[in-house]
Amino acid sequence: MASYQAPLRDMRFVLNEVFKAGEEWASMPGTTEVTPDLAEAILEEGARVTRAELFPLNQSGDAEGCHFAAGKVTTPKGFKEALRTLADGGWFGLGGNPEFDGQDLPKMLTVAFEEMLYATNASFALYPALNTGAALLLDHHATDAIKRTYLPRMYAGDWLGSMCLTEPHCGTDLGLIKTRAVPIDGDSGYAITGSKIWITGGEHDMVDNIVHLVLAKLPDAPAGTRGISLFLVPKRRVDASGELGEANGVVCGGLEHKMGIKGSATCVMHFEQAQGVLIGEPHQGLATMFTMMNYERLSIGIQGLGLGEVAYQSALDFARERLQSRAPQGAVAPDKPADPILVHPDVRRMALNVRAWNEGGRAFAAYVGSQLDRAKFHPDAEMRTDAEALVALLTPIAKAFLTDRGFDATVEAQQLYGGNGYCVEWGAEQYVRDARIAMIYEGTNGIQAMDLVGRKLYKNAGAHVARFAAVVREDLGSQAPVGLEDFHGACQRELARLEEVTAWLLDRAQQSPEELGAAAVDYLNLFGYVAYAWMWWKMARAAQAGLDASGAAGESFYRAKLAVGRHFLARMLPRSEALARQIEAGAEPLMALPEDAFYPRG
Amino acid sequence: MASYQAPLRDMRFVLNEVFKAGEEWASMPGTTEVTPDLAEAILEEGARVTRAELFPLNQSGDAEGCHFAAGKVTTPKGFKEALRTLADGGWFGLGGNPEFDGQDLPKMLTVAFEEMLYATNASFALYPALNTGAALLLDHHATDAIKRTYLPRMYAGDWLGSMCLTEPHCGTDLGLIKTRAVPIDGDSGYAITGSKIWITGGEHDMVDNIVHLVLAKLPDAPAGTRGISLFLVPKRRVDASGELGEANGVVCGGLEHKMGIKGSATCVMHFEQAQGVLIGEPHQGLATMFTMMNYERLSIGIQGLGLGEVAYQSALDFARERLQSRAPQGAVAPDKPADPILVHPDVRRMALNVRAWNEGGRAFAAYVGSQLDRAKFHPDAEMRTDAEALVALLTPIAKAFLTDRGFDATVEAQQLYGGNGYCVEWGAEQYVRDARIAMIYEGTNGIQAMDLVGRKLYKNAGAHVARFAAVVREDLGSQAPVGLEDFHGACQRELARLEEVTAWLLDRAQQSPEELGAAAVDYLNLFGYVAYAWMWWKMARAAQAGLDASGAAGESFYRAKLAVGRHFLARMLPRSEALARQIEAGAEPLMALPEDAFYPRG
């Protein structure tokens, strides 16, 4: 059966030993109050509350799903109560602005809690994830009056946010949207009319109001993405005193029937002369929305991580009990009819693959979180700018690589069960279905890759990548610590490979714009491998330090960390070389086939 | 929406141009009657009947599923009628023994029909697939009296076969089974008692009788897999004249709830003093069962292929209509609001990946089919033995590599839809769910890999692999035809890599039995890449010949074939190098972690 305890020891290791979070937080004025004790309390209570409230609703929520009738959406049994418990516990405003009752905690810490949310109940997790992103956007771009009205309620989970971008004819290409916003005479507001699809939490029964952030076009909007504006459109109108008023022209038209995340209400939303308020500047809606989208992209990456972790733990629980055949070296449990399957090298290979993805991803998510914190809290403007550049560069990788690997992890974990993995009762197949969406929504992983090679690489002529390489190289130092030569050498080698491929690609892209698109996904994956090789170097160094300092007490944890890292080096990292070769094959093989030859028939 | 037409042009290409099926069949006494015209008629009518009868039931069958009540299983609406139509059309006895009304057609031809079955309705396809395997087993191992009674009914689809191996505590390790067979006093039969799980088509409402092939232990059975015997246990007893008698002690205890193939009844079966007949020798049941299992393994490989093909065609249909953004070189459809997504290099990459898997797999399945035909029909005993060895070697690869790549294909095709791919109505997500099981059942792909490195490689000290290499090398010749140097060179290089890795592994395995298990899955995948590189060489050569001979008529087909092949060489085949490096990392990284360290908690 599904089994999960938040990996607190590993989270502490990442925070305290790999990234020295205590020192980091003490060094920035905005985070000095975040002591290691406070962080520990949040991790422990977060682990408790998600396990107690959300995990028991995961399989039942999948079986029941959301239901739609007469414009109303009913979430699965227990969701509403669990939401209330978490919201009342203060878990919805962790990173929020303290001026409006947020807790202003560092992202490096809250990513760990997000992982617990997704691991225990990915469908449920999406409601607070969207809400947090929406609140972040309002905090950045809304007027003080709006913030005062909305943010305390959103941090309290009394109202929840949603993000309304996609329309039936356009998902990726938002320049094509048809939703219109017309100024209302004698009012500062707008009347919004149009239909949106795939709106997570667009309508449901858990809170009194839903705060829709809606992309629409003003009457004078230029064509394409430069003509999009962003509006706050509440489900129920809010009067000047902040009290709930009458229903706004916002109607749910139905739910999608999906492969997974069935407890998440994915809505068709119709806006019919709904009253909205402009957020940010006219025609700058897409840029404004990116405040939320970048937040969600990291969050969705963590969906991959959380599902990979719960899939690992559940599969290992199965593996411990399941007896099949004998170890290749002879029986290890001669008193039993067969040995536990973990004696088999190939079962270990699968388990180690999953674990190495998870632990690499956990460190990487924390690293991106730490850079978000620097960008927000660091007193030195140059440090903030540097951190922002790294975040910009790494966000598409965090979204796509963590979700691709998270999906791989759930598939590999499912394989470990044999036939049981395909049967619903064990829960493994749900993790695969729930993880699959993370590669698609919030910008498909192909779109993330285009963002990486386009905006984050080509547009600045590789400056962000060069900065990343400098950071890694400084971290590596010139001399490998004794005993860690393999981690150090692998990271150096992979970084050099990335730099070579980057230079090649920048050069090639001058010749043809098709080269960027042709390389994009393989380049993102290559970058992901390099980033994880760096994370494994950092973790190996911290594990070695722990081993040197701990004596027998923590020994098994640190030795395991090094062993998992060496599995990564030996049996996963070699794939980067293939990616480099695939990239260097260039666009020509992709473009050679005429379009009509893609449809062979008869 | 889902879209499929059997890829007849490509099937003809594989049969007639790549493998010269007409010459092959004309050269063997048992197949001389199979003319190209007959083959063509079977392909065309097979394409028609599967598309008309099975494809419309695919999504409805998934939505409805099978239902269990009071010991009875109801299959989805339309399945029973479709089964009757196909059976009456003679489609269930295609490869059967002509002495008992089978049609004795070559496997190289029938694999194409199997692909159509799986592509149009994977759930449905399993009923005839199990039946054909069961009939094959009886034809090899049963007495003439039993064959006379059962085979004509099974070929006619009046009765269907099932395969009863797994028990709750053992799937892979069949030595642990507890089902018992006790001789019945004064009778040649046995009373079978025990429970089996995951029995595809174990009970359903489509036919009058179900022919269970059941593994059980005789009272004097030695422990382990050497103590298993095989019994024919009909759902309803059959009297001496072959007429249906009373119910046997065979009871369905329920259905599994599964991730996919929901139209396939996966049953818990209880045998309660059920009367059975021993098939084959006592205690040789597993060897006897392998006649069926080897058949099913190739068949399940084709499940991966069929689902990859229908996923490709459906995704391309979507891609043709979907307009998003502009081509990197500038608008190609300036009159439309955006360009069709196939202008984007990364969309092409996904489509070409899927197509290259499918076309490589189609050729490989035909090749294995051709060797099965030689093993059965060739007049020269040495040729038969040679072919048998190749079939033994390639069967685990056909099962595992085709299903792994089939799953990859369905996932990549789903990605091509963006968010629509996750919504049930489009059908793409069903293909992913239906393909996932193929990596698990019929021996997990890990077990296939163990079979490959154990029985098929190590046990004969690499003789089968050496034979395979000799066949490939002879086919390649020393000189590459002008214009095909890339295909020729890649195949030579990959074959050399496989030989090197094989020699390394045979040597390593002497030192520790763990090395085989550690290498198994990566070795199977490496072998798969090499086999596909060979298939692409063969296809490229045939395409070039077609191009030279055809003039303008077939030009676009052949040019497309070469382009897809070059995509395979440039952007997929590089992965083989990573696999080789991963294998050569050896068992140590997998075995380093102590068992208890796999369970990090708290």
Interface residues (C-beta under 8 A of the other chain):
Chain A: Q5 P7 L8 R9 D10 T166 H169 C170 G171 T172 D173 G175 L176 I197 W198 E256 H257 K258 M259 G260 L316 A319 R320 L323 Q324 S325 P328 Q329 P337 A338 P340 L342 V343 H344 P345 D346 V347 R348 R349 M350 A351 L352 R355 F407 V411 Q414 Q415 G418 G419 G421 Y422 C423 V424 E425 E429 V432 R433 R436 I437 M439 I440 Y441 T444 N445 G446 A449 M450 S512 P513 E514 L516 G517 A518 A520 V521 D522 S556 F557 R559 A560 A563 V564 R566 H567 L569 A570 R571 M572 P574 R575 S576 E577 A578 L579 R581 Q582 A585 A587 P589 L590 M591 A592 L593 P594 E595 D596 A597 F598 Y599 P600 R601 G602
Chain B: Q5 P7 L8 R9 D10 T166 H169 C170 G171 T172 D173 G175 L176 I197 W198 E256 H257 K258 M259 G260 L316 A319 R320 L323 Q324 S325 P328 Q329 P337 A338 P340 L342 V343 H344 P345 D346 V347 R348 R349 M350 A351 L352 R355 F407 V411 Q414 Q415 G418 G419 G421 Y422 C423 V424 E425 E429 V432 R433 R436 I437 M439 I440 Y441 T444 N445 G446 A449 M450 S512 P513 E514 L516 G517 A518 A520 V521 D522 S556 F557 R559 A560 A563 V564 R566 H567 L569 A570 R571 M572 P574 R575 S576 E577 A578 R581 Q582 A585 A587 P589 L590 M591 A592 L593 P594 E595 D596 A597 F598 Y599 P600 R601 G602
